[in-house]
Amino acid sequence: MRAAVVRSPGLEAVVELVEVPTPQPGRGAVRIKVAAAAVNPVDLMVRNGVGGTPFAAPRDQWGIGWDVAGTIDAVGADVTEFVPGQPVIGLSDRLDVSLAAQADYVVLEAGNVAPAPTTVNSIAAATIPLNGLTALQALAAIDPQPAESLLITGAAGGVGGYAVELAAAAGIRVIASAAAADEQVVRALGATDFIPRESSLPDAVRELIPGGVDTALDAATLGPQTLAAVRAGGRFVSINLAATPIPLRGTKVTTVLVHADRKQLDDLVAAVDTGNLTLRVADTYPLDAVAAAQQRLAAGGLRGRLVVIP
């Protein structure tokens, strides 16, 4: 089978498409025939080099791709909840692997997989796991209540957009920050208030809410700038360890590093099938053009995810 890998990570590295033996599912695992796999910023991080860091040890080859949509191709021992031919989505949430989701087939633990939504195709479904789970887990970390305010930076992006929609559906007042050109998109997702990212975020927030917001989800990884918009004693969550600020003024600061969760995947699928979660695909590429897809992602300015199709 074909798989996208990086052999020599670094700033000059390129992702390669290589021929490798088709992996076999072990006990408690399933093999998925990949129909679509989203391209995410974490793929660029792997390409640029995470080996020898606190995230992962060095290895000879790094698999690329976290999101997958496809069909069950084979199941390992003790797997009873999935059968061959069943449409699924899943998350490959380990950095230290030689093969990942951007491939013809991928093996995942059964707990990383959920039945696919029935109302969208596999290309759209492939955009759900990584960004959807990150949004859910970040919101859970700060637990905004209906009587509270929530600031979401990067509100037009993958994680931020899902977070806006999920929080708005829960009755939370969402103050969204994104590029001025994205205001209508972000408001359509459910944001109550909008702040152009070109503004001074702490000052603009306090014009709306004296003292600052109760909670903040920093999907744009602005760090101290976002924390400065939070009231004393408020709650802040980052999705990037390097961009997590010091908890000043009695704030509670948390970092969420996403992990697979079957129940949360089921919840996201249900939100899609009931029309409560909007999926956005920016463009598609064949698997053999994965390097071009990464280059386009690195250039920025996308709204929605790029998806590669074997």
PyMOL commands that set and color helices and strands:
alter all, ss='L'
color gray80, all
select helices_A, chain A and resi 41-48+110-112+122-125+129-142+158-169+180-188+201-208+224-227+241-243+262-273+287-299
alter helices_A, ss='H'
color red, helices_A
select strands_A, chain A and resi 2-6+16-19+29-39+62-63+67-75+87-91+105-109+113-115+149-153+173-178+193-196+213-218+230-238+252-255+281-286+305-309
alter strands_A, ss='S'
color yellow, strands_A
deselect
rebuild
show_as cartoon
